[in-house]
């Protein structure tokens, strides 16, 4: 039996050896001594006896026996050698008794290199073992700014609370996300039951993931696993049977392929202009009437955001009474959003707009379960394949608002009241600051966050002496307050100068026509795996500025002039020499920031007085929004 197994293993080794040779790659095992940092650039830590994941054993400590194996750890020495005889004996021993003696190995960057027990590892790999016991010494390199090094140090922190060595990620921040996804606090220790539960679920997931072809994807199984439990919930996934898990993985496969594309987003800055062939127009039948659901986080009466989308729904219903029927669902929460989506689908809605970022995960789950229903979520920089997302380029309007504030301020001191530090909001703040500075070079923008704990913004405005304030974008129907848009404070009372307009109705109308005419499908390129995000602005009529009677005629003319140049793409607010609080951002007068750079801004303009708050500084209500859309500091 042992010799027969050696013959089979030998063939596997030769095949792997030849394949790597043809590719011009090293055909034998990696050697740790060849890749270790220089002396003094690392430290050692004895981990004692641990279970070593077989898949993560990639080589030998020294060059000694490395040439006896192909890169897959299968033997490549002839069957007549003493090595082959010993391998065969170990194979027989494993079948009859099991190999229990621990190996000796080194761990470096979460890969393992064998010092004693190479043949044992080879035999265990041949028989498909999951792990092997071993006495391990960890080699810890010094911290650097390299991505792999950062991931490794995140792993070391994770390992302190959860001694798990079989999961790995390709992006920074994911060990922290994993901790949160399984319901643990950052430094909370995992007990034995936690570790067993996690191991069982991850092993089941990995088996199904590999069976479906996961090895062909350029991501780690850990990347896919984290995406999976984040989407469906750790406890919910844990309760799935093997068949249910297999089916759900198959349905979710496009999400994993999107991770492989490093979450690339295809920004659609304008409505699709692709025309249908004449033949299809001549033979077109009357479009099927759409039943559309709008799901709000609050109510239009209590939320300016929900009110803006409700106005969009009413616009759509008024403009297309024969083509659409609309329904609205209010007071959506993380606890009931799944039920609201289910109710909308059961009531026959074939198009659903979920109007806030925290609803994105539920939207994806519903889309996977109901492939005939089109679900679109209002969020920015959200990467999913089963739904599309939409937002507006409000920073274009905020630039105009800043220009108005700069022109109308008595002392050059302005206050900008922001809500959440999410994608898009930082660009709004900076655009406002740049607009103000363009009109008044000495303008200072005092940044306040309405969602910060114990925030008394009125007191702060009095302290900094701001005469112009940028408040919330719209008035709330059930709240008779004039503190919205740009207002000038005189004798403690606001005088409204201008307000931004989110014209969601224009977006919804164009989107519905695209779906009914069939041009919606042209936005998706089947040869490129990307998430689709509609990001329209003033040129599409989705955002605008409304000036009040208190605005001087000259300032109104300036606003109209700037609006025209931005709408016609003759001017980009984020162009030319740009400075942040920390230094130069853009140093070329002839260049502009790309849409992606604007969308993912993580810096504040030099004339902004304030900071981007951390999650811990914000009220509890901000948690779901920040979790989904919070701005993250970019690497490097």
Buried (B, 14 or more C-beta within 10 A) or exposed (E): EBBEBBEEBBEBBBEBBEBBEEEEEEBBBBBBBEEBBEEEEBEEEEBEEBBBBBBBBBBBBBBEBBBBBBBBBBBBBEBEEEBBBEBBBBBBBBBEEEBEEBBEBBBBBBBBBBBBBBBBBBBBBBBEBBBBBBBBBBBBBEEEEEEEBBBBBBBBEBBEBBEBBBBBBBBBEBBEBBBEBBEBEEEEEBEEEBEEBBBEBBEBBBBBBEEBEBEEBEBBBBBBBBBBBBBBBBEEBBEBEEEEBBEBBEBBBEBBBBBBBEBEBBBBBEBBEEEEEEEEEEEEEEEEEBBBBBBBBBBBEBBBBBBBBBBBBBBBBEBBEEBBBBBBBBBBEBEEBBEBBBBBBEEEBBBBBBBBBBBBBBBBBBBBBBEEBBBBBBBBBBBBBBBBBBBBBBBBBBBBBBBBBBBBBEBBBBBBBBBBBBBBBBBBBBBBBBBBBBBBEEBBBBBBBBBBEEBEBEEBBEEBEBBBBBBBBBBBBEEEEEBBBBBBBEEEEBBBBBBBBBBBBBBBBBBBBBBBBEBBEEBEEEEEBBBBBBBBBBBBBBBBBEBBEEBEEEBBEBBEEBBEEBBEEEBBBBBBEBBBEEEEBBEEEEBBBEBEBBBBBEBBBBBBBBEBBEEEBBEEEBBBBBBBBBBEEEEE
